[in-house]
C-alpha cells in the first residue's frame, strides 16, 4: 500500500489517520492503517493540527464542548469572552476588537456578578 500523501510504501505503518482530528472529538472516523504513512501522519499532527489547536478559538471551543485530549484531559480555557463592561443593558466585550451584546439590565447585572 502507498501513502496517499507522499506515495511512499506505507504497508509497515502502524498509525491510523483521523479524517477529522481526534483532538476535535473524532474517535471513530478514521482511515485504515497504511493509507497514510507514519511519517506523514506525524507531520500533520505536529505541523498542522498542533499549530491549529494552539489558537485561542480552538482552545475555547475544546473547553466549552468538553472535548478530551488523547490523555483524557479537557483543555483549560483562557477567558472566553475577554474583558466585559456593562452600561444600561449593553455588555461590551473586548477581545482584540469590540463587540456589543444587548441584554436586559437584570441579565447583564447577573453576568457581571458572575464575571
PEGI-V190297 format. One record per pair of residues at least 4 apart in sequence whose ideal C-beta (glycine too) atoms are under 7 Angstrom apart, sorted by the first residue. I is the first residue (numbers start at 1). J is the second residue. D is the distance in whole Angstrom. If there is no record, write none. Layout:
i->[I,I]
j->[J,J]
d->[D,D]
//
This chain:
i->[1,1,1,2,2,2,2,3,3,3,3,3,3,4,4,5,5,6,6,8,10,10,10,11,13,13,13,13,14,14,15,15,16,16,16,16,17,17,17,17,17,18,18,18,18,19,19,19,19,20,20,20,21,21,22,22,22,23,23,23,24,25,31,31,36,36,37,38,39,40,41,42,43,44,44,45,45,46,47,48,49,50,52,53,56,56,57,58,59,59,59,59,60,60,60,60,61,62,62,63,63,63,63,64,66,68,68,68,69,69,81,81,82,82,82,83,84,84,84,84,85,86,86,86,89,89,89,89,89,90,90,91,91,91,91,92,92,93,93,94,103,103,104,105,106,107,108,109,110,111]
j->[10,11,34,7,8,9,10,7,8,10,36,37,40,35,36,36,40,37,40,37,34,36,37,34,33,34,37,38,33,38,38,41,30,31,32,33,30,31,35,36,41,22,26,29,30,26,29,30,31,24,26,29,26,49,26,27,70,49,53,69,67,67,35,36,40,41,41,42,43,44,45,46,47,48,49,49,50,50,51,52,53,54,58,58,60,78,61,62,63,75,77,78,64,77,78,80,65,67,75,74,75,76,77,80,74,72,73,74,73,75,93,95,93,94,95,94,91,92,93,115,92,91,108,112,102,103,104,105,108,100,102,101,103,108,111,98,100,99,101,98,107,108,108,109,110,111,112,113,114,115]
d->[5,5,4,5,7,6,6,6,5,4,6,4,5,6,6,6,4,6,5,6,5,7,4,6,6,5,5,5,6,6,5,5,4,6,7,5,6,4,6,4,6,5,5,7,5,7,5,7,7,6,4,6,6,5,6,6,6,6,6,6,6,5,4,6,5,5,7,6,6,6,6,6,5,5,6,5,7,5,7,6,6,6,6,5,6,6,6,6,6,6,6,6,6,6,7,5,6,4,5,6,5,7,4,7,5,5,6,6,5,7,5,7,6,5,3,5,5,6,5,6,5,6,5,5,6,6,6,5,6,6,5,5,6,6,6,6,6,5,6,6,4,5,7,6,7,6,6,6,6,6]
//
